[in-house]
């Protein structure tokens, strides 16, 4: 019965001039019929199916199975009234591809269905998602509470770029809740963190941090790139806004650069600023071709992620026994100090990033130079296994004192695990050591 009802809804959606296509009134609140269809589909389908079979906003003229790439800038309207409604946001129709494009919007709607978010905004990169989010939240004289354990460019944004506009950052240990409480004050705009820090691999208690944030009526903003949003529900843990580098898991093999802001609707002023100011005034919207590539990546994400996680567990256990490696740091190991918390928050998987420590910086460089199969490259969650020395690359522009404060060590190598046969990767590690 439900599926039959869905088919009837879809028929209405496919009728260009159907009066039901506009919206249904419930009191003063407009509820789009198409949004209702997506929500109903979400209730009866599992996530891997939603990632593939979310219906298009409108039927394709040629019955395409994959959302076409709308490489167009402008759109023609039936009349002046509809044009005005689109430009003023009274109806959800594209008007200009710098702020809305059908291919990009389809990816946004699919992620919205997968996460239960109130709104999803696709951006040109992960850093565009982070900067767009923070600029939407901060203002002169305000501050952000964050950890010293962050990706290098995020740290630089918070400690170098935003201070030029009168915004400060209170850096503290987010695993120490008393320290967090002392850091939050009347001028704090948000608490920001990475769910698994890069490259320290620290995990903070999201529910506890959310309680502190919400007690001060501020959002908890989490960079959830390390674990796909298809694998756990950040909002159930108290996260109000997710930022994601879709360059990583979604792109599938480093095919494209993108980011997303996943907003759960708890702070309406943030949503207005992000859409009406960041998109319109800064112009960092995702391009249609990137959205097409990342939609394909989302469709096969479950298959890739499951294999990459199995590969990671297999590889880290082998490396723990390998002579020449001082230590292996992976949140998915039962003796890791964050293991129980990570299992409780993210489920049975712990992502596909880990680190190894060698005797010295020279040993790290010698190991990386000797690699024959593992790629010497940045990025995470590529189809290929990657190795990088964070201290001399991503964190290279920082001083020795700054790196020490961030716990970025000269002896650490970050590994991103790919889809290869891990026996081949293990042999490459062995010969490189």
C-alpha positions, 0 to 999 in steps of 0.5 A, spaced: 500 500 500 505 504 501 509 503 495 503 504 491 501 511 494 509 512 493 508 511 485 501 515 485 506 521 488 511 520 483 506 520 478 504 527 480 511 529 481 512 527 473 506 532 471 509 538 469 503 542 470 500 538 476 497 543 481 499 538 487 506 539 485 506 546 488 505 545 495 500 543 500 498 548 506 497 546 513 495 552 517 500 557 515 506 552 514 508 550 507 509 542 506 512 541 499 509 534 496 516 532 494 519 533 500 514 528 503 515 523 498 522 523 500 521 522 507 516 517 506 521 513 501 526 514 507 521 510 512 521 504 508 528 503 505 534 502 508 540 507 507 544 503 501 537 503 497 536 510 498 543 512 496 541 509 489 534 509 488 532 516 491 527 519 486 529 525 481 526 532 483 523 531 476 522 526 471 528 526 466 526 527 459 529 521 456 528 516 462 536 517 464 537 512 470 543 517 473 541 524 474 544 528 468 549 533 469 546 540 468 552 544 465 547 550 465 547 557 468 540 560 467 533 557 467 527 559 463 521 560 467 513 559 465 512 567 467 514 572 471 510 570 477 514 563 478 520 567 476 519 572 482 517 566 487 524 562 485 528 568 486 525 570 493 525 562 495 517 561 495 518 555 491 524 550 490 526 551 483 533 553 480 534 560 478 542 561 477 547 555 478 551 559 483 546 558 488 542 552 486 543 547 480 539 540 479 544 536 479 547 538 485 540 539 488 539 532 487 545 530 491 543 534 497 536 531 497 539 524 497 544 526 503 538 529 506 534 523 506 540 519 508 541 523 514 534 526 516 537 533 516 533 539 515 537 542 510 544 540 506 548 545 502 553 542 497 560 546 497 566 547 493 571 543 498 571 541 505 574 547 507 569 551 504 564 547 508 568 549 514 569 556 513 562 557 510 559 554 517 564 558 521 563 565 518 555 564 518 556 563 526 561 568 528 561 575 528 566 580 531 567 580 538 565 573 539 569 566 540 569 559 538 571 553 543 575 548 539 581 543 540 588 544 538 587 537 535 585 539 528 586 539 521 592 544 519 588 548 515 582 548 520 587 550 525 589 556 521 582 558 519 581 559 527 587 561 529 590 566 523 584 568 519 578 569 523 582 573 528 583 578 523 575 579 523 575 580 531 574 573 532 578 569 537 578 561 538 579 558 545 583 552 544 582 547 550 582 539 551 575 537 548 576 530 552 576 534 559 569 537 560 571 541 566 576 545 561 570 545 556 566 548 561 571 553 563 572 555 556 565 557 554 563 564 555 557 568 554 561 570 547 562 563 545 558 562 538 559 554 537 563 548 540 567 545 534 571 539 533 573 533 529 570 526 531 576 523 530 582 528 530 587 528 524 592 525 525 592 525 533 586 520 532 583 523 538 575 522 540 571 526 544 564 525 547 559 528 543 553 527 547 557 530 553 559 536 549 552 537 546 550 538 553 555 543 554 553 547 548 546 547 548 546 549 556 549 555 553 544 555 547 550 554 542 550 549 536 555 543 537 559 543 530 562 537 528 567 535 522 564 528 521 569 526 515 572 520 518 566 516 518 561 516 513 554 519 515 551 513 512 554 509 518 552 513 524 547 518 526 551 524 528 544 528 530 542 523 535 549 524 539 547 531 539 551 534 533 547 540 530 551 541 524 555 537 520 561 539 516 564 534 511 569 533 506 566 529 500 572 529 497 574 523 501 569 517 502 564 520 497 568 522 491 571 514 491 578 514 488 579 522 489 575 523 483 573 530 485 573 536 490 567 537 494 564 539 501 557 539 505 554 542 510 549 538 514 544 542 518 539 539 523 535 545 523 536 547 531 539 554 529 534 558 524 539 564 523 545 559 522 541 556 516 539 563 513 546 566 513 549 560 510 544 560 504 542 567 504 549 570 505 555 565 504 552 562 497 550 568 494 555 573 497 561 568 497 560 563 491 562 557 494 557 552 491 559 545 488 559 544 481 554 540 477 560 535 474 563 534 481 555 533 484 555 528 478 561 524 480 560 524 488 553 522 487 556 516 483 561 515 489 555 515 494 551 510 490 557 505 491 560 507 498 557 502 502 561 496 498 567 500 498 567 502 505 566 495 508 572 493 504 576 498 506 574 497 514 576 490 513 582 492 510 584 497 515 583 492 521 587 486 517 593 491 516 593 494 523 593 487 526 599 485 521 603 492 522 603 491 530 607 485 529 612 488 524 619 489 526 621 496 526 614 499 527 614 502 534 607 503 535 600 503 531 594 508 533 587 506 530 581 507 534 578 500 532 583 496 536 580 494 542 586 496 547 586 503 544 584 508 549 578 511 545 575 504 543 569 504 547 567 511 546 568 510 538 564 504 538 558 507 542 558 513 538 560 510 531 558 503 531 562 497 529 567 501 524 572 506 526 574 508 519 580 507 514 585 512 517 591 510 522 598 512 524 604 508 525 610 511 529 617 510 527 624 511 531 625 518 528 623 523 522 629 520 518 626 513 519 620 516 517 622 519 510 627 513 509 620 508 509 616 513 505 622 513 500 622 506 500 615 505 498 613 501 491 606 500 492 603 505 497 602 512 494 606 518 497 600 522 497 595 526 501 588 525 501 584 520 505 579 514 503 582 514 496 581 507 492 589 507 493 593 506 500 596 512 501 602 514 506 604 521 508 608 525 514 604 530 517 609 534 521 613 536 514 607 537 509 600 538 512 603 541 518 610 544 515 608 551 515 607 551 523 613 552 528 616 547 532 612 550 538 605 550 534 606 542 532 608 540 539 602 544 542 598 540 537 601 533 538 603 533 531 610 528 532 616 528 527 615 520 528 608 519 525 606 517 519 599 517 517 596 511 513 589 512 509 587 504 507 585 503 500 581 497 496 588 493 494 589 486 497 592 487 503 597 482 503 601 486 497 601 492 502 603 488 508 609 486 503 610 493 501 611 495 508 616 490 510 620 491 504 620 499 506 622 498 513 
